[in-house]
Amino acid sequence: MSDAMKYSSSEAIARSQTRTLFSQTMWYVAATAGTFTVGAYLGRNMSYHLIWVWFIAALGCLFAMRASVRKNPGLTVPLLLGFGVLMGLATSPTLVYYSSTDPAAVWRAGAATALFILGFGTAGYTTRRDLSALARVCFFALLGLIIAGIVLIFVHIPAADMLYSVLGLVIFAGLTAFDFQRLRRGTTATDNPAMLAASIFLDALNVFLFFLRIFSRN
Protein backbone atom coordinates (compact mmCIF):
# COMPACT_ATOMS: atom_id res chain seq x y z
CA MET A 1 0.00 0.00 0.00
CA SER A 2 1.40 3.43 -0.97
CA ASP A 3 2.00 6.20 1.56
CA ALA A 4 -0.79 8.24 -0.05
CA MET A 5 -3.26 5.38 0.38
CA LYS A 6 -2.18 4.86 4.01
CA TYR A 7 -2.62 8.55 4.72
CA SER A 8 -6.03 8.61 3.06
CA SER A 9 -7.13 5.55 5.03
CA SER A 10 -5.98 6.98 8.37
CA GLU A 11 -7.66 10.29 7.58
CA ALA A 12 -10.95 8.51 6.81
CA ILE A 13 -10.73 6.59 10.11
CA ALA A 14 -10.06 9.84 12.00
CA ARG A 15 -13.09 11.50 10.39
CA SER A 16 -15.26 8.51 11.26
CA GLN A 17 -14.09 8.59 14.88
CA THR A 18 -14.77 12.32 15.07
CA ARG A 19 -18.32 11.88 13.75
CA THR A 20 -18.93 9.06 16.24
CA LEU A 21 -17.62 11.15 19.15
CA PHE A 22 -19.75 14.12 18.08
CA SER A 23 -22.98 12.11 17.72
CA GLN A 24 -22.50 10.21 20.99
CA THR A 25 -21.71 13.40 22.88
CA MET A 26 -24.75 15.23 21.54
CA TRP A 27 -27.00 12.31 22.47
CA TYR A 28 -25.58 12.39 25.98
CA VAL A 29 -26.10 16.16 26.19
CA ALA A 30 -29.75 15.64 25.19
CA ALA A 31 -30.16 12.86 27.75
CA THR A 32 -28.60 15.02 30.47
CA ALA A 33 -30.95 17.86 29.56
CA GLY A 34 -33.83 15.40 29.91
CA THR A 35 -32.79 14.24 33.38
CA PHE A 36 -32.16 17.89 34.31
CA THR A 37 -35.77 18.63 33.37
CA VAL A 38 -36.95 15.76 35.55
CA GLY A 39 -34.91 17.07 38.48
CA ALA A 40 -36.18 20.61 37.98
CA TYR A 41 -39.77 19.33 38.00
CA LEU A 42 -39.25 17.22 41.12
CA GLY A 43 -37.69 20.16 42.94
CA ARG A 44 -40.27 22.77 41.96
CA ASN A 45 -41.58 23.06 45.55
CA MET A 46 -38.22 22.59 47.21
CA SER A 47 -36.77 25.03 49.74
CA TYR A 48 -33.87 27.26 48.71
CA HIS A 49 -31.94 25.89 51.70
CA LEU A 50 -31.44 22.57 49.90
CA ILE A 51 -29.82 24.08 46.80
CA TRP A 52 -26.28 23.64 48.08
CA VAL A 53 -26.94 20.05 49.11
CA TRP A 54 -27.91 19.10 45.56
CA PHE A 55 -25.17 21.22 44.04
CA ILE A 56 -22.45 19.56 46.13
CA ALA A 57 -23.91 16.15 45.27
CA ALA A 58 -23.77 17.10 41.57
CA LEU A 59 -20.10 18.05 41.93
CA GLY A 60 -19.54 14.68 43.57
CA CYS A 61 -21.00 13.02 40.48
CA LEU A 62 -18.58 14.94 38.27
CA PHE A 63 -15.56 13.83 40.30
CA ALA A 64 -16.87 10.27 40.31
CA MET A 65 -17.24 10.44 36.51
CA ARG A 66 -13.60 11.46 36.09
CA ALA A 67 -12.53 8.49 38.17
CA SER A 68 -14.88 6.04 36.46
CA VAL A 69 -13.60 6.93 32.97
CA ARG A 70 -10.37 5.13 33.79
CA LYS A 71 -11.46 2.54 36.36
CA ASN A 72 -15.07 1.63 35.54
CA PRO A 73 -16.30 3.19 32.25
CA GLY A 74 -19.70 1.49 32.58
CA LEU A 75 -20.58 3.83 35.47
CA THR A 76 -19.82 7.03 33.58
CA VAL A 77 -23.15 7.39 31.75
CA PRO A 78 -25.37 6.60 34.81
CA LEU A 79 -23.32 9.14 36.78
CA LEU A 80 -23.85 11.69 34.00
CA LEU A 81 -27.61 11.16 34.10
CA GLY A 82 -27.57 11.41 37.89
CA PHE A 83 -25.59 14.62 37.55
CA GLY A 84 -28.36 16.01 35.33
CA VAL A 85 -31.04 15.18 37.91
CA LEU A 86 -29.05 16.75 40.74
CA MET A 87 -28.37 19.92 38.76
CA GLY A 88 -32.08 20.11 37.98
CA LEU A 89 -32.89 19.89 41.68
CA ALA A 90 -30.26 22.52 42.50
CA THR A 91 -31.52 24.93 39.84
CA SER A 92 -35.25 24.33 40.25
CA PRO A 93 -36.00 27.09 42.82
CA THR A 94 -34.25 29.64 40.61
CA LEU A 95 -36.19 28.54 37.52
CA VAL A 96 -39.46 28.60 39.45
CA TYR A 97 -38.73 32.11 40.69
CA TYR A 98 -37.99 33.50 37.23
CA SER A 99 -40.89 31.62 35.65
CA SER A 100 -43.31 33.16 38.13
CA THR A 101 -41.91 36.71 38.14
CA ASP A 102 -40.81 37.18 34.51
CA PRO A 103 -41.67 34.20 32.26
CA ALA A 104 -40.78 36.13 29.11
CA ALA A 105 -37.19 36.37 30.33
CA VAL A 106 -37.02 32.58 30.53
CA TRP A 107 -38.01 32.17 26.88
CA ARG A 108 -35.66 34.92 25.71
CA ALA A 109 -32.81 33.42 27.71
CA GLY A 110 -33.50 30.00 26.20
CA ALA A 111 -33.46 31.34 22.64
CA ALA A 112 -30.33 33.41 23.27
CA THR A 113 -28.58 30.39 24.80
CA ALA A 114 -29.36 28.23 21.75
CA LEU A 115 -27.90 30.85 19.41
CA PHE A 116 -24.90 31.40 21.69
CA ILE A 117 -23.99 27.70 21.88
CA LEU A 118 -24.59 27.23 18.16
CA GLY A 119 -22.40 30.19 17.24
CA PHE A 120 -19.45 29.68 19.55
CA GLY A 121 -19.69 25.90 19.31
CA THR A 122 -19.43 26.07 15.53
CA ALA A 123 -16.52 28.51 15.78
CA GLY A 124 -14.66 26.21 18.15
CA TYR A 125 -15.38 23.08 16.14
CA THR A 126 -14.23 24.52 12.84
CA THR A 127 -11.22 26.61 13.88
CA ARG A 128 -7.74 25.24 13.27
CA ARG A 129 -6.20 27.33 16.03
CA ASP A 130 -5.44 25.49 19.26
CA LEU A 131 -7.73 26.94 21.95
CA SER A 132 -6.03 25.27 24.93
CA ALA A 133 -4.35 28.51 26.05
CA LEU A 134 -7.67 30.37 25.77
CA ALA A 135 -9.35 27.70 27.88
CA ARG A 136 -6.75 28.11 30.65
CA VAL A 137 -7.27 31.87 30.69
CA CYS A 138 -11.05 31.40 30.81
CA PHE A 139 -10.75 28.88 33.64
CA PHE A 140 -8.80 31.27 35.87
CA ALA A 141 -11.12 34.12 34.87
CA LEU A 142 -14.05 31.92 35.94
CA LEU A 143 -12.45 31.37 39.34
CA GLY A 144 -12.11 35.14 39.69
CA LEU A 145 -15.73 35.62 38.66
CA ILE A 146 -16.88 33.12 41.29
CA ILE A 147 -14.96 35.04 43.96
CA ALA A 148 -16.46 38.31 42.72
CA GLY A 149 -19.93 36.75 42.88
CA ILE A 150 -19.40 35.83 46.52
CA VAL A 151 -18.26 39.39 47.29
CA LEU A 152 -21.34 40.83 45.55
CA ILE A 153 -23.57 38.87 47.93
CA PHE A 154 -22.38 41.15 50.72
CA VAL A 155 -21.46 44.34 48.86
CA HIS A 156 -23.85 46.30 46.64
CA ILE A 157 -22.23 47.91 43.60
CA PRO A 158 -24.42 49.72 41.02
CA ALA A 159 -24.65 47.88 37.68
CA ALA A 160 -22.37 45.13 39.03
CA ASP A 161 -24.96 42.44 38.31
CA MET A 162 -25.07 43.31 34.60
CA LEU A 163 -21.29 43.48 34.37
CA TYR A 164 -21.01 40.14 36.18
CA SER A 165 -23.35 38.48 33.68
CA VAL A 166 -21.64 39.97 30.63
CA LEU A 167 -18.21 38.87 31.86
CA GLY A 168 -19.65 35.41 32.52
CA LEU A 169 -20.86 35.19 28.93
CA VAL A 170 -17.45 36.25 27.62
CA ILE A 171 -15.76 33.55 29.71
CA PHE A 172 -18.18 30.84 28.62
CA ALA A 173 -17.84 31.88 24.99
CA GLY A 174 -14.21 30.76 25.24
CA LEU A 175 -15.00 27.61 27.21
CA THR A 176 -17.78 26.62 24.80
CA ALA A 177 -15.50 27.05 21.79
CA PHE A 178 -12.82 24.96 23.49
CA ASP A 179 -15.21 22.16 24.44
CA PHE A 180 -16.49 21.89 20.88
CA GLN A 181 -12.93 21.86 19.59
CA ARG A 182 -12.33 18.87 21.88
CA LEU A 183 -15.17 17.15 20.04
CA ARG A 184 -13.09 17.30 16.86
CA ARG A 185 -9.72 16.60 18.44
CA GLY A 186 -10.74 14.24 21.29
CA THR A 187 -7.59 12.30 22.09
CA THR A 188 -7.40 12.12 25.91
CA ALA A 189 -9.28 10.07 28.50
CA THR A 190 -11.33 13.07 29.59
CA ASP A 191 -12.43 13.63 25.99
CA ASN A 192 -14.84 10.67 26.08
CA PRO A 193 -18.47 11.35 25.13
CA ALA A 194 -19.90 11.44 28.68
CA MET A 195 -17.26 13.82 30.03
CA LEU A 196 -17.58 16.10 27.01
CA ALA A 197 -21.37 16.04 27.38
CA ALA A 198 -21.07 17.14 31.02
CA SER A 199 -18.81 20.05 30.02
CA ILE A 200 -21.04 21.19 27.17
CA PHE A 201 -24.18 20.85 29.30
CA LEU A 202 -22.57 23.00 32.02
CA ASP A 203 -21.57 25.58 29.40
CA ALA A 204 -25.17 25.81 28.17
CA LEU A 205 -26.65 25.90 31.69
CA ASN A 206 -24.36 28.70 32.86
CA VAL A 207 -24.95 30.70 29.69
CA PHE A 208 -28.71 30.31 30.19
CA LEU A 209 -28.49 31.54 33.78
CA PHE A 210 -26.39 34.55 32.77
CA PHE A 211 -28.88 35.48 30.04
CA LEU A 212 -31.68 35.03 32.55
CA ARG A 213 -30.08 37.65 34.82
CA ILE A 214 -29.67 40.01 31.88
CA PHE A 215 -33.19 39.67 30.48
CA SER A 216 -35.06 39.63 33.77
CA ARG A 217 -36.55 42.88 35.02
CA ASN A 218 -35.96 41.68 38.59
Secondary structure, DSSP 8 states (H G I E B T S, - for coil): --HHHHHHHHHHHHHHHHHHHHHHHHHHHHHHHHHHHHHHHHTTT--GGGHHHHHHHHHHHHHHHHHHHHH-GGGHHHHHHHHHHHHHHHHHHHHHHHHHH-HHHHHHHHHHHHHHHHHHHHHHHH--S--HHHHHHHHHHHHHHHHHHHHHHH---TTHHHHHHHHHHHHHHHHHHHHHHHHHH--SGGGSHHHHHHHHHHHHHHHHHHHHHHH---
